[in-house]
């Protein structure tokens, strides 16, 4: 997931000053099965709009 996000954000990250060499190195590290990245949180939210008679 992080590698996909990096690919999508690569140009924006470079435009913000991140070095391309650093991004490539992070990509290499993310391919290494010995590397574990903690803290990437995925949140799912569901809701529905109440029907008119439910609103009081």
N, CA, C and O atoms as CSV, one atom per row, in Angstrom:
chain,resi,resn,atom,element,x,y,z
A,1,UNK,N,N,0.819,-1.183,0.000
A,1,UNK,CA,C,0.000,0.000,0.000
A,1,UNK,C,C,0.871,1.258,0.000
A,1,UNK,O,O,0.600,2.218,-0.722
A,2,UNK,N,N,1.905,1.233,0.811
A,2,UNK,CA,C,2.795,2.395,0.856
A,2,UNK,C,C,3.541,2.583,-0.466
A,2,UNK,O,O,3.734,3.711,-0.919
A,3,UNK,N,N,3.962,1.467,-1.086
A,3,UNK,CA,C,4.653,1.580,-2.377
A,3,UNK,C,C,3.729,2.169,-3.424
A,3,UNK,O,O,4.156,2.996,-4.229
A,4,UNK,N,N,2.475,1.759,-3.427
A,4,UNK,CA,C,1.509,2.294,-4.388
A,4,UNK,C,C,1.306,3.787,-4.151
A,4,UNK,O,O,1.255,4.568,-5.100
A,5,UNK,N,N,1.191,4.175,-2.903
A,5,UNK,CA,C,1.014,5.594,-2.580
A,5,UNK,C,C,2.235,6.397,-3.000
A,5,UNK,O,O,2.107,7.506,-3.519
A,6,UNK,N,N,3.414,5.841,-2.778
A,6,UNK,CA,C,4.633,6.553,-3.188
A,6,UNK,C,C,4.668,6.753,-4.692
A,6,UNK,O,O,5.063,7.813,-5.177
A,7,UNK,N,N,4.253,5.732,-5.426
A,7,UNK,CA,C,4.227,5.861,-6.880
A,7,UNK,C,C,3.291,6.954,-7.344
A,7,UNK,O,O,3.596,7.694,-8.279
A,8,UNK,N,N,2.152,7.051,-6.689
A,8,UNK,CA,C,1.171,8.063,-7.064
A,8,UNK,C,C,1.604,9.460,-6.641
A,8,UNK,O,O,1.254,10.445,-7.292
A,9,UNK,N,N,2.355,9.549,-5.567
A,9,UNK,CA,C,2.760,10.844,-5.027
A,9,UNK,C,C,4.197,11.237,-5.369
A,9,UNK,O,O,4.680,12.278,-4.922
A,10,UNK,N,N,4.873,10.415,-6.153
A,10,UNK,CA,C,6.298,10.619,-6.416
A,10,UNK,C,C,6.600,12.046,-6.868
A,10,UNK,O,O,7.442,12.720,-6.274
A,11,UNK,N,N,5.922,12.504,-7.909
A,11,UNK,CA,C,6.198,13.846,-8.445
A,11,UNK,C,C,5.891,14.942,-7.432
A,11,UNK,O,O,6.620,15.929,-7.337
A,12,UNK,N,N,4.815,14.766,-6.680
A,12,UNK,CA,C,4.467,15.771,-5.661
A,12,UNK,C,C,5.506,15.803,-4.549
A,12,UNK,O,O,5.865,16.874,-4.058
A,13,UNK,N,N,5.991,14.626,-4.151
A,13,UNK,CA,C,7.013,14.577,-3.108
A,13,UNK,C,C,8.304,15.238,-3.569
A,13,UNK,O,O,8.944,15.958,-2.803
A,14,UNK,N,N,8.687,14.996,-4.811
A,14,UNK,CA,C,9.895,15.630,-5.363
A,14,UNK,C,C,9.697,17.144,-5.424
A,14,UNK,O,O,10.609,17.908,-5.109
A,15,UNK,N,N,8.505,17.569,-5.830
A,15,UNK,CA,C,8.222,19.010,-5.905
A,15,UNK,C,C,8.298,19.666,-4.520
A,15,UNK,O,O,8.594,20.856,-4.411
A,16,UNK,N,N,8.034,18.895,-3.475
A,16,UNK,CA,C,8.110,19.417,-2.104
A,16,UNK,C,C,9.517,19.334,-1.527
A,16,UNK,O,O,9.750,19.755,-0.394
A,17,UNK,N,N,10.465,18.788,-2.306
A,17,UNK,CA,C,11.854,18.784,-1.860
A,17,UNK,C,C,12.431,17.444,-1.460
A,17,UNK,O,O,13.593,17.366,-1.060
A,18,UNK,N,N,11.644,16.389,-1.560
A,18,UNK,CA,C,12.182,15.065,-1.235
A,18,UNK,C,C,13.090,14.626,-2.387
A,18,UNK,O,O,12.722,14.754,-3.555
A,19,UNK,N,N,14.259,14.116,-2.059
A,19,UNK,CA,C,15.222,13.708,-3.085
A,19,UNK,C,C,14.775,12.410,-3.748
A,19,UNK,O,O,14.303,11.493,-3.076
A,20,UNK,N,N,14.924,12.338,-5.062
A,20,UNK,CA,C,14.521,11.133,-5.791
A,20,UNK,C,C,15.301,9.916,-5.314
A,20,UNK,O,O,14.755,8.814,-5.257
A,21,UNK,N,N,16.578,10.103,-4.971
A,21,UNK,CA,C,17.369,8.983,-4.452
A,21,UNK,C,C,16.764,8.430,-3.168
A,21,UNK,O,O,16.743,7.217,-2.961
A,22,UNK,N,N,16.270,9.317,-2.304
A,22,UNK,CA,C,15.645,8.888,-1.057
A,22,UNK,C,C,14.364,8.106,-1.334
A,22,UNK,O,O,14.107,7.087,-0.692
A,23,UNK,N,N,13.564,8.576,-2.281
A,23,UNK,CA,C,12.324,7.874,-2.619
A,23,UNK,C,C,12.608,6.495,-3.205
A,23,UNK,O,O,11.915,5.527,-2.888
A,24,UNK,N,N,13.617,6.406,-4.052
A,24,UNK,CA,C,13.988,5.114,-4.619
A,24,UNK,C,C,14.493,4.163,-3.530
A,24,UNK,O,O,14.194,2.969,-3.557
A,25,UNK,N,N,15.250,4.690,-2.583
A,25,UNK,CA,C,15.759,3.856,-1.486
A,25,UNK,C,C,14.617,3.345,-0.624
A,25,UNK,O,O,14.608,2.178,-0.232
A,26,UNK,N,N,13.657,4.204,-0.327
A,26,UNK,CA,C,12.497,3.773,0.455
A,26,UNK,C,C,11.736,2.691,-0.309
A,26,UNK,O,O,11.286,1.714,0.290
A,27,UNK,N,N,11.587,2.855,-1.617
A,27,UNK,CA,C,10.938,1.839,-2.435
A,27,UNK,C,C,11.654,0.501,-2.359
A,27,UNK,O,O,11.019,-0.551,-2.279
A,28,UNK,N,N,12.984,0.549,-2.385
A,28,UNK,CA,C,13.769,-0.686,-2.250
A,28,UNK,C,C,13.542,-1.334,-0.884
A,28,UNK,O,O,13.371,-2.549,-0.782
A,29,UNK,N,N,13.544,-0.513,0.152
A,29,UNK,CA,C,13.341,-1.049,1.501
A,29,UNK,C,C,11.960,-1.680,1.644
A,29,UNK,O,O,11.815,-2.700,2.319
A,30,UNK,N,N,10.955,-1.094,1.025
A,30,UNK,CA,C,9.600,-1.632,1.124
A,30,UNK,C,C,9.455,-2.969,0.402
A,30,UNK,O,O,8.512,-3.716,0.665
A,31,UNK,N,N,10.375,-3.273,-0.499
A,31,UNK,CA,C,10.369,-4.570,-1.178
A,31,UNK,C,C,11.082,-5.650,-0.367
A,31,UNK,O,O,10.937,-6.840,-0.647
A,32,UNK,N,N,11.835,-5.242,0.616
A,32,UNK,CA,C,12.599,-6.183,1.443
A,32,UNK,C,C,11.668,-6.838,2.458
A,32,UNK,O,O,11.092,-6.141,3.293
A,33,UNK,N,N,11.507,-8.161,2.405
A,33,UNK,CA,C,10.591,-8.831,3.331
A,33,UNK,C,C,11.017,-8.744,4.800
A,33,UNK,O,O,10.223,-9.037,5.695
A,34,UNK,N,N,12.246,-8.348,5.045
A,34,UNK,CA,C,12.701,-8.206,6.432
A,34,UNK,C,C,12.271,-6.884,7.058
A,34,UNK,O,O,12.354,-6.711,8.274
A,35,UNK,N,N,11.811,-5.954,6.224
A,35,UNK,CA,C,11.426,-4.626,6.713
A,35,UNK,C,C,9.956,-4.639,7.107
A,35,UNK,O,O,9.096,-5.091,6.351
A,36,UNK,N,N,9.687,-4.135,8.303
A,36,UNK,CA,C,8.321,-4.003,8.794
A,36,UNK,C,C,8.028,-2.535,9.037
A,36,UNK,O,O,8.813,-1.838,9.681
A,37,UNK,N,N,6.914,-2.069,8.529
A,37,UNK,CA,C,6.503,-0.678,8.738
A,37,UNK,C,C,5.244,-0.709,9.586
A,37,UNK,O,O,4.234,-1.291,9.190
A,38,UNK,N,N,5.306,-0.091,10.735
A,38,UNK,CA,C,4.152,-0.019,11.638
A,38,UNK,C,C,3.531,1.370,11.572
A,38,UNK,O,O,4.209,2.357,11.285
A,39,UNK,N,N,2.255,1.429,11.838
A,39,UNK,CA,C,1.616,2.732,11.974
A,39,UNK,C,C,0.797,3.180,10.784
A,39,UNK,O,O,0.211,4.262,10.820
A,40,UNK,N,N,0.739,2.376,9.721
A,40,UNK,CA,C,-0.102,2.752,8.580
A,40,UNK,C,C,-1.520,2.321,8.901
A,40,UNK,O,O,-1.842,1.134,8.864
A,41,UNK,N,N,-2.360,3.282,9.215
A,41,UNK,CA,C,-3.706,2.991,9.687
A,41,UNK,C,C,-4.701,3.117,8.535
A,41,UNK,O,O,-4.655,4.070,7.757
A,42,UNK,N,N,-5.592,2.145,8.442
A,42,UNK,CA,C,-6.676,2.184,7.469
A,42,UNK,C,C,-7.979,2.292,8.250
A,42,UNK,O,O,-8.224,1.514,9.172
A,43,UNK,N,N,-8.810,3.256,7.879
A,43,UNK,CA,C,-10.068,3.481,8.580
A,43,UNK,C,C,-11.207,3.340,7.592
A,43,UNK,O,O,-11.142,3.865,6.481
A,44,UNK,N,N,-12.242,2.637,7.992
A,44,UNK,CA,C,-13.433,2.491,7.172
A,44,UNK,C,C,-14.618,3.067,7.944
A,44,UNK,O,O,-14.781,2.795,9.133
A,45,UNK,N,N,-15.435,3.854,7.269
A,45,UNK,CA,C,-16.587,4.477,7.903
A,45,UNK,C,C,-17.808,4.256,7.033
A,45,UNK,O,O,-17.755,4.402,5.812
A,46,UNK,N,N,-18.913,3.900,7.681
A,46,UNK,CA,C,-20.180,3.738,6.968
A,46,UNK,C,C,-21.226,4.604,7.635
A,46,UNK,O,O,-21.203,4.811,8.848
A,47,UNK,N,N,-22.130,5.098,6.841
A,47,UNK,CA,C,-23.238,5.893,7.378
A,47,UNK,C,C,-24.385,5.845,6.392
A,47,UNK,O,O,-24.218,5.453,5.237
A,48,UNK,N,N,-25.537,6.244,6.857
A,48,UNK,CA,C,-26.683,6.350,5.957
A,48,UNK,C,C,-27.446,7.605,6.338
A,48,UNK,O,O,-27.437,8.034,7.492
A,49,UNK,N,N,-28.093,8.174,5.366
A,49,UNK,CA,C,-28.904,9.357,5.601
A,49,UNK,C,C,-30.249,8.882,6.175
A,49,UNK,O,O,-30.881,8.000,5.595
A,50,UNK,N,N,-30.690,9.448,7.295
A,50,UNK,CA,C,-31.963,9.028,7.849
A,50,UNK,C,C,-33.120,9.414,6.937
A,50,UNK,O,O,-33.071,10.438,6.256
A,51,UNK,N,N,-34.154,8.592,6.929
A,51,UNK,CA,C,-35.344,8.922,6.149
A,51,UNK,C,C,-36.074,10.064,6.844
A,51,UNK,O,O,-35.897,10.273,8.044
A,52,UNK,N,N,-36.881,10.795,6.108
A,52,UNK,CA,C,-37.547,11.992,6.618
A,52,UNK,C,C,-38.310,11.728,7.913
A,52,UNK,O,O,-38.257,12.558,8.820
A,53,UNK,N,N,-39.019,10.601,8.034
A,53,UNK,CA,C,-39.801,10.339,9.240
A,53,UNK,C,C,-38.921,10.046,10.449
A,53,UNK,O,O,-39.399,10.131,11.580
A,54,UNK,N,N,-37.633,9.701,10.245
A,54,UNK,CA,C,-36.737,9.432,11.377
A,54,UNK,C,C,-36.167,10.697,11.974
A,54,UNK,O,O,-35.676,10.674,13.102
A,55,UNK,N,N,-36.218,11.800,11.252
A,55,UNK,CA,C,-35.670,13.060,11.730
A,55,UNK,C,C,-36.684,13.719,12.657
A,55,UNK,O,O,-37.839,13.894,12.272
A,56,UNK,N,N,-36.280,14.084,13.862
A,56,UNK,CA,C,-37.197,14.722,14.829
A,56,UNK,C,C,-36.648,16.025,15.300
A,56,UNK,O,O,-37.277,16.702,16.114
